Amino acid sequence: YVSDIAINPTNTNQLVVAVGNLQDTDKGVYRSVNGGASWVKITTGLPAAFEGFIRFDNVEATPNMIIATVGRDANSGLNELYRSNDFGATWTNLSNSNHCQYQFWFAHDVAIDPSNSNHLVFGGVPLYEYNLTSGARSNVGGVHADIHDIVFDPTNSNIVYVACDGGMYRST
């Protein structure tokens, strides 16, 4: 079960994939530096155990940075966003980032603002904005729970689309 893939926009031989969900024994983050010919499971900075699945985002403006949302468990107050600044070789936890709640296993996502890579939008049950520099997050209201996808408009990063169990939402 591969839930997501990130490709380095400046070195397409570097690939990172998210593998597994719930009971999969080999779930985690895997990295290739040779276009997928071989893979290494990455553990540095990531949780040793988690129950859910993983989604990524990366943008051309900061090609070596990947943000991951990791579904930890249903009741956890643990942080669930992780950042890599070396295209997936190592990771650090982002403070104040729990968001998956009961959707840890299936419905959560993160998006990096392509014009300001310090600004994230992420969600699982609630939807949030996040500032990487300060670690501050703010709740974004008016969106149905169970977030499946978040995408910035490629021609206007002031517009964000959110796909969830309640349909499609658009923010300007």
C-alpha positions in Angstrom: 0.0 0.0 0.0 1.8 3.1 -1.2 -0.1 6.2 -0.1 2.1 8.9 -1.6 5.3 9.7 -3.5 7.6 12.8 -3.6 10.0 13.5 -6.4 12.8 16.0 -6.0 12.2 18.6 -8.7 15.9 19.4 -9.1 17.1 15.7 -9.0 14.5 13.3 -10.2 16.7 10.3 -9.1 15.7 11.2 -5.5 12.3 9.7 -4.7 10.5 9.3 -1.4 7.5 7.0 -0.9 5.0 6.5 2.0 4.2 2.9 2.5 1.6 1.2 4.7 -1.6 1.6 6.7 -2.9 0.1 9.9 -1.4 -3.4 10.3 1.2 -3.4 7.5 4.4 -4.6 9.0 6.8 -2.7 6.7 5.1 0.6 6.8 7.1 3.8 6.8 9.1 6.1 4.6 11.4 4.7 1.9 13.9 6.7 -0.1 15.7 6.1 -3.4 18.7 8.1 -4.7 18.9 6.1 -8.0 15.6 6.6 -9.6 13.9 3.7 -7.8 16.5 1.0 -8.6 16.9 0.5 -4.8 15.2 1.7 -1.7 16.2 2.3 2.0 13.7 2.6 4.8 14.2 5.9 6.6 13.7 6.0 10.4 15.8 9.0 11.6 13.4 11.5 13.2 10.2 9.6 12.3 8.0 7.9 14.9 9.1 4.3 15.6 5.5 3.2 15.7 2.3 4.6 14.2 -1.0 3.2 13.2 -2.1 5.3 10.2 -0.7 6.3 6.9 1.5 9.0 5.5 1.0 11.8 3.0 3.7 14.3 1.6 4.1 17.6 0.0 7.1 19.3 -1.6 7.4 22.3 -3.8 9.9 23.6 -6.4 10.7 26.7 -4.4 12.4 24.6 -1.7 13.3 21.4 -3.6 15.0 19.6 -0.7 12.2 20.1 1.8 9.4 17.6 2.2 6.6 17.9 4.7 4.9 14.7 5.9 1.7 14.1 7.8 1.9 10.9 9.8 -1.3 9.4 11.2 -0.2 8.4 14.7 -3.4 7.0 16.3 -7.1 7.9 17.0 -6.7 9.6 20.4 -3.2 10.9 20.3 -2.3 14.5 21.1 1.1 13.7 19.6 2.6 15.9 16.8 1.9 14.5 13.3 3.8 16.8 11.0 7.4 16.1 10.1 9.9 18.1 7.9 12.9 16.9 6.0 15.4 19.5 4.6 17.6 16.8 2.9 14.9 15.3 0.7 13.9 12.5 3.1 17.2 11.3 4.5 16.4 12.7 8.0 13.3 14.2 9.6 12.3 16.4 12.5 9.0 16.7 14.3 7.0 19.9 14.0 5.5 21.2 17.2 1.8 21.9 17.7 0.8 19.7 14.8 -1.6 17.0 15.9 -4.6 16.9 13.6 -5.6 13.5 12.4 -7.7 12.3 15.3 -10.0 9.4 14.3 -8.9 9.8 10.6 -5.3 8.8 11.3 -5.8 5.7 9.1 -7.2 7.3 6.0 -8.0 11.0 5.7 -5.4 13.6 6.3 -3.1 15.8 4.1 -0.7 18.7 4.1 0.1 21.3 1.4 3.0 23.8 1.2 2.2 27.2 -0.1 4.2 27.4 -3.4 4.9 31.1 -3.0 5.7 31.0 0.7 7.2 27.6 1.8 7.0 28.8 5.4 3.2 28.6 5.2 1.4 25.2 5.3 -2.3 24.1 5.3 -2.9 20.8 6.8 -5.8 18.8 8.2 -7.4 15.5 9.1 -10.5 16.2 11.1 -10.0 19.9 11.6 -8.2 22.1 9.1 -5.3 24.4 10.1 -2.8 26.9 8.8 0.8 26.6 10.1 3.9 28.8 10.2 7.1 26.8 10.0 9.2 29.6 11.6 7.1 30.1 14.7 5.4 26.7 14.9 2.1 28.5 15.3 -1.1 27.0 13.9 -4.5 28.5 13.5 -7.8 26.8 13.0 -9.5 27.2 9.6 -13.3 27.1 10.2 -16.1 26.3 7.8 -14.7 23.1 6.3 -16.2 19.6 6.7 -14.1 17.0 8.5 -12.2 14.1 7.0 -9.7 15.9 4.8 -8.5 13.9 1.8 -6.6 16.4 -0.3 -5.3 20.0 -0.1 -4.0 21.8 -3.2 -2.9 25.3 -3.8 -3.9 26.8 -7.2 -0.8 26.6 -9.4 -1.5 30.0 -10.9 -2.6 31.8 -7.7 -1.4 30.6 -4.3 -4.0 32.7 -2.6 -6.5 30.1 -3.7 -6.6 26.7 -1.8 -8.8 23.7 -2.6 -9.8 21.2 0.0 -11.4 17.8 -0.8 -13.2 16.1 2.1 -16.1 14.0 3.0 -18.3 17.1 2.7 -17.3 17.8 -0.9 -14.9 20.4 -2.4 -14.1 23.7 -0.7 -12.3 26.7 -2.2 -10.7 29.5 -0.2 -9.5 32.8 -1.6 
